[in-house]
Amino acid sequence: MQKRTRRPHGLKTKKVSISVSAEDLSVLTSRARRAHGGNVSAVVHEMVDAIRRLEAADALLEMLGGDRVTEGDMQSVRDEVAGARGKSRRGGRAA
């Protein structure tokens, strides 16, 4: 099981109201129960952390002069990695 995400004590928070589909709410609450003792706010915190990482990666690519990585690009990498995991090595270690 994943470690619970806790925000630092004393962190000022803001209350928000959002509208999500029933299916999305089910995903959020399932994740909250599984990983955060039912705390949906902790799931939102996880999502914000992921967005921060994406924004940082975009900023780095821009700084280095690269193109923005699309979801299609990411899926290609995932597919390649998944294929590499499934392949077995023949012959063992190199001498």
PAMARNU-979945 format. One line per 5 residues: number of its first residue (from 1); their letters; for each residue x, y, z of N, C-alpha, C, O. Coordinates in steps of 0.001 Angstrom, whole numbers. Layout:
<rs>
NUM = A = X Y Z X Y Z X Y Z X Y Z  ...
</rs>
This chain:
<rs>
1 = MQKRT = 841 -1180 0 0 0 0 885 1241 0 1947 1264 623  435 2263 -701 1215 3489 -825 1158 4281 475 155 4268 1187  2242 4962 763 2325 5808 1944 1313 6933 1849 1130 7528 787  659 7222 2962 -319 8314 2989 365 9645 2759 1450 9906 3278  -286 10471 1979 230 11805 1718 -316 12745 2788 -1529 12837 2978
6 = RRPHG = 566 13435 3476 126 14405 4473 741 15736 4134 1929 15837 3825  -80 16745 4198 439 18091 3991 1039 18597 5286 618 18184 6367  2011 19480 5194 2628 20019 6410 1598 20716 7290 686 21377 6794  1752 20562 8589 854 21243 9523 1012 22752 9367 2108 23248 9104  -72 23459 9527 -26 24910 9417 -188 25410 7995 -204 26618 7760
11 = LKTKK = -307 24498 7049 -492 24905 5660 -1885 25504 5515 -2884 24868 5851  -1940 26724 5014 -3233 27359 4841 -3926 26742 3634 -3329 26594 2568  -5171 26391 3812 -5924 25756 2738 -7111 26626 2361 -7534 27499 3120  -7629 26371 1191 -8832 27033 700 -9835 25959 349 -9471 24911 -186  -11070 26209 640 -12128 25274 299 -12624 25605 -1099 -12840 26772 -1427
16 = VSISV = -12805 24576 -1927 -13300 24776 -3285 -14480 23851 -3524 -14647 22836 -2847  -15278 24215 -4483 -16396 23386 -4905 -16183 23080 -6380 -15991 23989 -7188  -16217 21794 -6731 -16016 21410 -8120 -17148 20494 -8567 -17814 19856 -7752  -17344 20446 -9856 -18324 19532 -10435 -17573 18476 -11224 -16742 18801 -12072  -17866 17216 -10948 -17248 16109 -11672 -18343 15113 -12035 -19411 15088 -11422
21 = SAEDL = -18060 14302 -13033 -19024 13271 -13412 -19090 12217 -12309 -18188 12116 -11477  -20152 11446 -12314 -20305 10377 -11327 -19161 9378 -11441 -18662 8874 -10435  -18751 9095 -12674 -17646 8159 -12894 -16346 8711 -12313 -15601 7976 -11665  -16062 10007 -12540 -14847 10622 -11992 -14879 10648 -10471 -13857 10416 -9824  -16044 10927 -9896 -16171 10938 -8441 -15896 9558 -7868 -15273 9427 -6814
26 = SVLTS = -16366 8526 -8568 -16108 7163 -8134 -14613 6863 -8134 -14103 6227 -7212  -13915 7320 -9166 -12462 7127 -9248 -11777 7851 -8092 -10897 7293 -7436  -12183 9094 -7845 -11569 9883 -6765 -11796 9238 -5400 -10863 9112 -4607  -13030 8832 -5129 -13322 8261 -3813 -12683 6887 -3637 -12270 6538 -2531  -12596 6101 -4711 -11919 4802 -4618 -10445 4995 -4277 -9899 4313 -3410
31 = RARRA = -9812 5938 -4977 -8401 6238 -4701 -8236 6749 -3272 -7292 6374 -2577  -9152 7599 -2844 -9085 8155 -1491 -9190 7038 -443 -8436 7026 530  -10115 6113 -641 -10258 5005 318 -9018 4121 319 -8521 3742 1380  -8520 3796 -867 -7400 2873 -994 -6084 3462 -470 -5301 2765 176  -5851 4732 -747 -4527 5294 -458 -4481 6310 673 -3413 6580 1221
36 = HGGNV = -5631 6875 1027 -5591 7996 1966 -6662 7933 3052 -7071 8967 3582  -7111 6743 3379 -8095 6615 4445 -9386 7354 4159 -10070 7784 5089  -9734 7511 2883 -10969 8177 2494 -10851 9672 2280 -11857 10328 2007  -9671 10227 2392 -9463 11663 2285 -9340 12088 812 -8282 11940 201  -10431 12616 260 -10444 13045 -1137 -9514 14235 -1341 -8916 14369 -2408
41 = SAVVH = -9383 15091 -350 -8473 16230 -466 -7037 15762 -695 -6282 16417 -1414  -6655 14639 -93 -5309 14105 -300 -5132 13648 -1747 -4037 13757 -2299  -6196 13140 -2363 -6133 12741 -3769 -5937 13983 -4641 -5153 13961 -5589  -6642 15053 -4321 -6479 16302 -5062 -5046 16797 -4892 -4441 17275 -5852  -4502 16689 -3694 -3111 17080 -3441 -2161 16270 -4328 -1212 16824 -4884
46 = EMVDA = -2411 14954 -4466 -1615 14106 -5358 -1689 14606 -6796 -675 14676 -7490  -2891 14952 -7234 -3077 15430 -8602 -2330 16738 -8820 -1726 16932 -9875  -2359 17627 -7854 -1638 18899 -7975 -135 18646 -8050 566 19301 -8821  360 17707 -7260 1790 17361 -7333 2153 16851 -8727 3204 17200 -9264  1281 16025 -9313 1535 15510 -10665 1540 16648 -11679 2369 16667 -12589
51 = IRRLE = 622 17592 -11526 564 18749 -12428 1836 19589 -12290 2378 20070 -13285  2303 19759 -11061 3556 20513 -10853 4716 19852 -11591 5530 20536 -12211  4793 18510 -11526 5864 17803 -12225 5737 17982 -13735 6741 18189 -14417  4517 17904 -14265 4301 18116 -15700 4701 19521 -16118 5342 19708 -17152  4325 20503 -15321 4672 21892 -15631 6183 22100 -15593 6741 22811 -16429
56 = AADAL = 6841 21474 -14614 8301 21585 -14519 8968 20930 -15727 9941 21458 -16265  8444 19779 -16151 8995 19107 -17335 8794 19964 -18576 9700 20078 -19401  7612 20570 -18719 7356 21466 -19852 8309 22655 -19841 8840 23047 -20880  8521 23224 -18657 9427 24373 -18540 10849 23977 -18913 11554 24737 -19577  11273 22785 -18486 12614 22320 -18821 12749 22115 -20327 13744 22530 -20922
61 = LEMLG = 11764 21485 -20940 11805 21286 -22395 11861 22615 -23127 12599 22764 -24101  11082 23580 -22658 11090 24897 -23288 12462 25557 -23142 12977 26162 -24083  13041 25432 -21951 14344 26032 -21696 15421 25385 -22581 16339 26059 -23050  15296 24082 -22798 16272 23358 -23602 15969 23422 -25096 16742 22928 -25917  14837 24034 -25440 14491 24201 -26838 13822 23000 -27470 13765 22899 -28696
66 = GDRVT = 13315 22092 -26660 12650 20906 -27194 11170 21132 -27413 10606 22141 -26988  10551 20173 -28084 9114 20231 -28304 8394 19704 -27076 8935 18919 -26297  7146 20164 -26926 6320 19688 -25827 6006 18218 -26054 5714 17812 -27179  6065 17420 -24999 5774 15998 -25090 4267 15815 -25055 3596 16276 -24131  3741 15142 -26065 2295 14918 -26142 1927 13626 -25424 2796 12819 -25094
71 = EGDMQ = 642 13441 -25188 169 12204 -24573 495 11018 -25470 813 9935 -24980  417 11221 -26793 789 10166 -27734 2242 9759 -27592 2570 8574 -27642  3126 10755 -27411 4541 10471 -27183 4734 9642 -25913 5490 8671 -25892  4032 10048 -24861 4143 9339 -23588 3637 7905 -23713 4230 6986 -23147  2549 7708 -24447 2013 6365 -24625 2991 5498 -25404 3137 4311 -25112
76 = SVRDE = 3657 6076 -26386 4669 5333 -27144 5792 4857 -26222 6258 3724 -26337  6215 5716 -25322 7261 5338 -24368 6750 4235 -23451 7456 3259 -23200  5516 4387 -22944 4949 3352 -22072 4880 2012 -22788 5224 978 -22215  4433 2030 -24044 4330 798 -24825 5703 161 -25014 5853 -1055 -24902  6702 992 -25302 8062 483 -25503 8605 -124 -24220 9222 -1188 -24253
81 = VAGAR = 8384 534 -23101 8854 23 -21814 8132 -1276 -21475 8755 -2227 -21003  6827 -1322 -21711 6058 -2535 -21430 6550 -3694 -22289 6633 -4826 -21812  6876 -3422 -23546 7406 -4454 -24424 8765 -4940 -23976 9062 -6131 -24075  9596 -4034 -23482 10935 -4401 -23019 10855 -5267 -21771 11679 -6161 -21578  9865 -5007 -20922 9706 -5808 -19705 9313 -7241 -20047 9721 -8185 -19370
86 = GKSRR = 8515 -7395 -21104 8020 -8701 -21461 9042 -9586 -22144 8873 -10805 -22184  10097 -9000 -22681 11126 -9769 -23374 12076 -10392 -22354 12474 -9754 -21380  12427 -11651 -22602 13386 -12304 -21706 14762 -12233 -22332 14901 -12210 -23555  15752 -12198 -21505 17133 -12162 -21999 17571 -13587 -22302 17342 -14500 -21509  18198 -13768 -23446 18716 -15082 -23794 20215 -15106 -23555 20924 -14129 -23795
91 = GGRAA = 20665 -16229 -23085 22101 -16410 -22962 22703 -15900 -21662 23893 -16106 -21421  21934 -15253 -20834 22454 -14820 -19543 23347 -13608 -19663 23140 -12759 -20530  24328 -13524 -18806 25220 -12359 -18717 26322 -12421 -19763 26748 -13493 -20194  26760 -11252 -20148 27870 -11152 -21108 29179 -11416 -20381 29304 -11134 -19189  30141 -11950 -21092 31423 -12284 -20457 32306 -11095 -20304 33417 -11214 -19788
</rs>
